[in-house]
């Protein structure tokens, strides 16, 4: 699972000398806004990751509130329609997200090296490439939305609503793509606060506009479930415009002016980096989602109560994973900037600090979830639900596994900053399929329904073990070329 062949000794020495020179020049240079290579590591990490954590929480809450609006105003059929459409959109955004992460890493490397023109060039390439993909996807999706829903087995009662909802999303996907790419680029340049402010604006607008456009108020037309998609698109566009306005008003590093607008035409080594590194990162999301769909099918075999218990548990686990996502992204951005600055000595310190902060936050959150599982699960199930005992049993077995696997997210964040993306994809695949699903197949004759729940900690333990081995002895550092 090596990312690159071993580097000759002479070349290694030359790279080390170049890195030392770059590091010294960086230390003597003036500080830049968004510079993550200086100052106390823990403070910098927390100040950068907490806005991302809040953004993730807001985004999840927004989705829940929108689902409530649709369900309460239009009924179960419309709610099922949005759920089916969102499955399709998750698969679409998985690929774009991978390219966005690759762009973020490369921007961070250039920004850390104070090569702002290269950072803008990479940012422009990433945005332009993803806009092209999203436009093509939007056109294909508009005409193929019906076939996609049929392939998913969308119930006939909700197919019409799902089609209207999905087509609106496909039409507006280029705007959503730009919004996501701008946010990720800003984080690569060390700014996680502006994307947070944009998220607050978008969430407030989305929550307010959803009921107005669904049922029609005053001069507004009654749009039904399509109104929910339009409200989300409008809110995301407002967030995107806010970020672009801030970038140009404050003359932030990623702004493109004059001839720099040509950077939006994808080309050269930057495009090669975004594609070759982005595809494996997007594939990771697809692997996770496909394994999740299989797990849902296995849970459904255990009956309605087990499915309801699992659904409620997933809601809590979504929040449990958020600290690791935020801190892992922060570690990746900080390491990428350190590499660009030639400060390899800071990498291990950032990684270990990230691991410690993540374990503390995730452990505390997991303890709260397990300790207060009944009232938390009752929010989704009701206190007297027959699914409640199953849900509480699931929490005891599975919750700790998310704390364990969070270690992988931090270490992968460091390796991703070096450009090592293939091995983490292979490790994730092994942990989810031979690990989690393979364990289920072997254990179900002996454990019965408990085999589904114990598959989580077993798969997580295998994933973390493989990641630790590769982090300690793998050749992932050779994936960074230092250019």
Rosetta blueprint (number, residue, H / E / L):
1 X L
2 X L
3 X L
4 X L
5 X L
6 X L
7 X L
8 X L
9 X H
10 X H
11 X H
12 X H
13 X H
14 X H
15 X H
16 X H
17 X H
18 X H
19 X H
20 X H
21 X H
22 X H
23 X H
24 X H
25 X H
26 X H
27 X H
28 X H
29 X L
30 X L
31 X L
32 X L
33 X L
34 X L
35 X L
36 X L
37 X L
38 X L
39 X L
40 X L
41 X H
42 X H
43 X H
44 X H
45 X H
46 X H
47 X H
48 X H
49 X H
50 X H
51 X H
52 X H
53 X H
54 X H
55 X H
56 X H
57 X H
58 X H
59 X H
60 X H
61 X H
62 X H
63 X H
64 X H
65 X H
66 X H
67 X H
68 X H
69 X H
70 X H
71 X H
72 X H
73 X H
74 X H
75 X L
76 X H
77 X H
78 X H
79 X H
80 X H
81 X H
82 X H
83 X H
84 X H
85 X H
86 X H
87 X H
88 X H
89 X H
90 X H
91 X H
92 X H
93 X H
94 X H
95 X H
96 X H
97 X H
98 X H
99 X H
100 X H
101 X H
102 X H
103 X H
104 X H
105 X H
106 X H
107 X H
108 X H
109 X H
110 X H
111 X H
112 X H
113 X L
114 X L
115 X L
116 X H
117 X H
118 X H
119 X H
120 X H
121 X H
122 X H
123 X H
124 X H
125 X H
126 X H
127 X H
128 X H
129 X H
130 X H
131 X H
132 X H
133 X H
134 X H
135 X H
136 X H
137 X H
138 X H
139 X H
140 X H
141 X H
142 X H
143 X H
144 X H
145 X H
146 X H
147 X H
148 X H
149 X H
150 X H
151 X H
152 X L
153 X L
154 X L
155 X L
156 X H
157 X H
158 X H
159 X H
160 X H
161 X H
162 X H
163 X H
164 X H
165 X H
166 X H
167 X H
168 X H
169 X H
170 X H
171 X H
172 X H
173 X H
174 X H
175 X H
176 X H
177 X H
178 X H
179 X H
180 X H
181 X H
182 X H
183 X H
184 X H
185 X H
186 X H
187 X H
188 X H
189 X L
190 X L
191 X L
192 X L
193 X H
194 X H
195 X H
196 X H
197 X H
198 X H
199 X H
200 X H
201 X H
202 X H
203 X H
204 X H
205 X H
206 X H
207 X H
208 X H
209 X H
210 X H
211 X H
212 X H
213 X H
214 X H
215 X H
216 X L
217 X L
218 X L
219 X L
220 X L
221 X L
222 X L
223 X L
224 X L
225 X H
226 X H
227 X H
228 X H
229 X H
230 X H
231 X H
232 X H
233 X H
234 X H
235 X H
236 X H
237 X H
238 X H
239 X H
240 X H
241 X H
242 X H
243 X H
244 X H
245 X H
246 X H
247 X H
248 X H
249 X H
250 X L
251 X L
252 X L
253 X L
254 X L
255 X L
256 X L
257 X L
258 X H
259 X H
260 X H
261 X H
262 X H
263 X H
264 X H
265 X L
266 X L
267 X L
268 X H
269 X H
270 X H
271 X H
272 X H
273 X H
274 X H
275 X H
276 X H
277 X H
278 X H
279 X H
280 X H
281 X H
282 X H
283 X H
284 X H
285 X H
286 X H
287 X H
288 X H
289 X H
290 X H
291 X H
292 X H
293 X H
294 X H
295 X H
296 X H
297 X H
298 X H
299 X H
300 X H
301 X L
302 X L
303 X L
304 X H
305 X H
306 X H
307 X H
308 X H
309 X H
310 X H
311 X H
312 X H
313 X H
314 X H
315 X H
316 X H
317 X H
318 X H
319 X H
320 X H
321 X L
322 X H
323 X H
324 X H
325 X H
326 X H
327 X H
328 X H
329 X H
330 X H
331 X H
332 X H
333 X H
334 X H
335 X H
336 X H
337 X H
338 X H
339 X H
340 X H
341 X L
342 X L
343 X L
344 X L
345 X H
346 X H
347 X H
348 X H
349 X H
350 X H
351 X H
352 X H
353 X H
354 X H
355 X H
356 X H
357 X H
358 X H
359 X H
360 X H
361 X H
362 X H
363 X H
364 X H
365 X H
366 X H
367 X H
368 X H
369 X H
370 X H
371 X H
372 X L
373 X H
374 X H
375 X H
376 X H
377 X H
378 X H
379 X H
380 X H
381 X H
382 X L
383 X L
384 X L
385 X L
386 X L
387 X L
388 X H
389 X H
390 X H
391 X H
392 X H
393 X H
394 X H
395 X H
396 X H
397 X H
398 X H
399 X H
400 X H
401 X H
402 X H
403 X H
404 X H
405 X H
406 X H
407 X H
408 X H
409 X H
410 X H
411 X H
412 X H
413 X H
414 X H
415 X H
416 X H
417 X H
418 X L
419 X L
420 X L
421 X L
422 X H
423 X H
424 X H
425 X H
426 X H
427 X H
428 X H
429 X H
430 X H
431 X H
432 X H
433 X H
434 X H
435 X H
436 X H
437 X H
438 X H
439 X H
440 X H
441 X H
442 X H
443 X H
444 X H
445 X H
446 X H
447 X H
448 X L
449 X L
450 X H
451 X H
452 X H
453 X H
454 X H
455 X H
456 X H
457 X H
458 X H
459 X H
460 X H
461 X H
462 X H
463 X H
464 X H
465 X H
466 X H
467 X H
468 X H
469 X H
470 X H
471 X H
472 X H
473 X H
474 X L
475 X L
476 X H
477 X H
478 X H
479 X H
480 X L
481 X L
482 X L
483 X L
